[in-house]
Amino acid sequence: MSLHLRIVTPRAIVFDESVEGVQAPGEMGEFGVLPQHIPMITTLKPGKVVIYGKTKRTFMVGTGFAEAGPDRVTLLVETCVEG
């Protein structure tokens, strides 16, 4: 089972793939999302997003919002750079 992760900035869709899990910097602390996650919406603070899949990838993001559900995660952020 997998999640569909989309990371969107005002300029582009930076990431749009299926993943096994994601960890993100929530305003109240880091949180993780795996398949079958309860629906939620939260704010994001600047920090590191870690994507788990065939390979582990990291992105540095600016402030924004996250929406998660059982089969998808969307991160709407001001900035996003891989690394």
C-alpha positions in Angstrom: 0.0 0.0 0.0 1.3 3.5 -0.8 0.5 7.2 -0.5 0.4 9.7 -3.3 2.5 12.7 -2.2 2.4 16.0 -4.0 4.5 19.0 -3.0 3.3 22.3 -4.5 4.9 25.8 -4.5 3.4 28.9 -6.1 5.7 28.3 -9.1 5.5 24.6 -9.7 4.6 21.1 -8.7 7.9 20.0 -7.2 7.1 16.3 -6.4 4.2 14.2 -7.5 4.7 10.4 -6.9 3.7 7.4 -4.9 5.7 6.9 -1.7 5.7 4.6 1.3 5.6 7.4 3.9 6.5 11.0 4.6 7.8 13.0 7.6 7.2 16.8 7.7 7.9 19.8 10.0 4.5 20.7 11.5 4.0 23.9 13.5 3.5 21.9 16.7 6.3 19.4 15.9 7.3 16.9 13.3 4.7 14.4 12.1 4.7 11.3 9.9 2.1 10.0 7.5 1.8 6.4 6.5 -1.0 4.7 4.4 -4.4 4.7 6.1 -3.6 7.9 8.0 -6.6 9.7 9.6 -7.6 12.8 7.6 -5.9 16.0 8.9 -4.9 19.5 8.0 -2.1 21.3 9.7 0.4 24.2 9.2 4.0 23.7 8.3 7.1 25.5 9.6 10.3 25.8 7.6 12.3 22.5 7.8 13.1 19.2 6.3 10.6 16.8 4.6 11.8 13.2 4.4 10.2 11.0 1.8 10.4 7.2 2.2 10.1 5.0 -0.9 12.4 3.0 -3.1 15.0 5.6 -2.0 15.0 8.1 0.9 14.8 11.7 -0.4 14.8 15.0 1.5 13.5 18.4 0.7 13.9 21.7 2.6 10.5 23.5 2.6 9.3 26.9 3.8 6.1 27.7 5.6 2.8 26.3 4.3 0.1 23.8 4.9 -0.3 20.0 4.8 -3.4 17.9 4.1 -3.2 14.2 4.7 -5.7 11.3 4.2 -5.7 7.5 4.0 -4.1 7.5 0.5 -2.6 10.9 -0.2 -0.6 13.8 1.2 -0.4 17.3 -0.2 2.1 19.9 1.0 1.4 23.5 -0.1 4.6 25.4 0.7 6.2 28.8 -0.2 9.6 27.3 -1.2 11.0 23.8 -1.7 14.5 22.7 -2.6 15.7 19.1 -2.8 18.7 18.3 -0.6 
